[in-house]
């Protein structure tokens, strides 16, 4: 996909344990033109939904801190799936905690972008556009 993605054609998986945040992200996605959104309450449910045949998302927006399976573990397991198409799905991490170590660990797991709550329409739209047209963030390019 080159240039700005056609948001109306995207299928997005939103993984967050807080119902309010899932609803907020879905509403922002709707405002930018995304109509096809699937939600999950944690990383385990997210992995199940990613692997549904014929319903693969184009991008995943995942909370970092969740019970059962957190965002770090979700991304690590996603990157180890046998299906290469699923392994390479763009992942944006959303979190209320912007500590540098969280960012480094998420980048090391293979994310495409990072958003700190509260998120805005503009920041989410921009990060999706970047993630859809870029490789995962290169850990060697992050100052530690």
Phi, psi and omega in degrees: 000125180247154180068198180286130181291155174277100186301331181294339181264356184278142168251124185241135173256123178251122180242115178202138181282344180264119181303321180299315181292320177301314181297317180298313181295319178299319179296317178296317178301318177299319179297330180266005172105001179278123181254337185258095182234131176245143180238155176217152184270344178199177184297324179298312178295323178298315178298321177299315183289328178297325187269005177291119183300132177081002182231028184293130178287160175273334180206151181239134174246117190231132173293155181273313185254111180216153173288172181069282179224119182279177182297323178300309182294322178302311182295318179300316181291321177301315182291344180260001179297153181291325182284112183300327179299321179284322179302326187265005181301135176295137179233127171254131176264135176240131181206159174268358184241110184257025178302140182308320182297323176298317179297312181300314182296321179293319178297317179299329180287337176113041180273164178257346181184166188218128178235135178261132177291147358285143181264150179250162177302313182299315182292319180294315179300315180296315182293323177297313180302317179293313182298325182287344184241010184226163172281169174303157178299133180280115182303334181286347181266000180265128176287126182246000000 
